[in-house]
Amino acid sequence: IEIPCRSTCDILIFQNSLQAPYFLSSTVGAIEDHGIPSISITVRPEITTHANVSRACYLRFPTGNPVGEPNKPEQQRLILTAVLEQLAEIKEPGTIVELPFRWRRM
């Protein structure tokens, strides 16, 4: 995968799907090869573990909702902030950290 070099860091957001971890492992590897740290968000850690991502955050949310409940921007901001904080905290490659957020919709 060829990634154009830039002088600033971009944030990449990928569509959530069950195939995403496998696509992400090669993409993330190429991004990391360019010196840009990356982190994934997963609701299926058992799949993410096998995808060899560099680091990830696990949320106990339904598939298709990795950053929170629809129409809850404050919750989504809190989750994304926590994920970005883990980008700096996780030192060991392959680490998956479970975040404390829980799905509340009924």
C-alpha positions in Angstrom: 0.0 0.0 0.0 1.4 3.4 -1.0 0.6 6.3 1.3 1.5 9.8 0.2 3.8 11.5 2.6 2.5 14.8 4.1 4.0 17.3 6.4 1.0 17.1 8.8 -0.7 14.1 10.4 -4.2 13.2 9.1 -6.8 11.3 11.0 -8.1 8.3 9.0 -11.6 7.0 9.7 -12.7 3.7 8.2 -16.1 2.1 7.7 -16.9 -0.4 10.4 -17.5 -3.9 9.2 -16.5 -7.4 10.2 -13.9 -7.4 7.4 -12.5 -4.0 8.5 -9.8 -5.5 10.9 -8.3 -7.5 8.1 -8.2 -4.5 5.7 -6.9 -2.3 8.5 -4.0 -4.5 9.4 -2.3 -3.9 6.1 -3.3 -0.3 5.9 -2.3 0.4 9.5 1.1 -1.3 9.0 1.8 1.0 6.0 0.8 4.1 8.1 3.0 3.0 11.0 5.9 2.4 8.5 5.7 6.1 7.7 6.1 7.0 11.4 2.5 7.9 12.0 1.1 6.1 15.2 -2.3 4.5 14.7 -5.1 3.1 16.9 -8.2 1.1 16.0 -11.6 1.0 17.7 -13.2 -2.4 17.9 -16.4 -4.0 19.2 -15.1 -7.4 18.3 -11.7 -7.9 20.0 -11.6 -11.6 19.1 -11.4 -10.6 15.4 -9.1 -7.6 16.1 -6.6 -9.8 17.9 -6.0 -11.9 14.7 -5.7 -8.8 12.5 -2.3 -7.8 14.1 -3.2 -4.1 14.6 -0.6 -2.1 16.4 -3.0 -1.0 19.2 -6.8 -0.9 19.7 -9.5 0.2 22.1 -12.4 -2.2 22.8 -15.9 -1.0 23.5 -18.8 -3.2 24.6 -21.1 -1.8 22.0 -23.2 -3.4 19.2 -21.5 -4.0 15.9 -21.8 -0.9 13.7 -21.6 1.5 16.6 -17.9 1.7 17.5 -18.0 5.3 18.7 -21.2 5.5 20.6 -24.9 5.8 20.3 -26.5 7.7 17.4 -27.4 11.3 18.1 -25.2 11.5 21.2 -22.4 13.8 20.1 -21.1 14.4 23.7 -20.8 10.6 24.3 -19.0 10.2 20.9 -16.6 13.1 21.8 -15.8 11.4 25.2 -15.1 8.1 23.5 -12.9 9.6 20.7 -11.0 11.6 23.4 -10.4 8.4 25.4 -9.2 6.5 22.3 -6.8 9.3 21.4 -5.5 9.3 25.0 -4.8 5.6 24.6 -2.8 6.3 21.5 -0.2 7.9 23.7 -0.6 5.4 26.6 -0.3 2.0 24.8 3.4 1.1 24.5 3.2 -2.7 23.7 2.3 -3.6 20.1 -0.9 -5.6 19.7 -2.4 -4.3 22.9 -6.2 -4.0 23.1 -7.5 -1.8 26.0 -11.1 -2.1 27.1 -12.6 1.3 27.6 -15.2 1.8 30.5 -18.1 3.0 28.3 -21.2 0.8 28.2 -24.1 0.8 25.7 -27.2 2.1 27.5 -29.9 2.1 24.8 -32.9 -0.2 25.4 
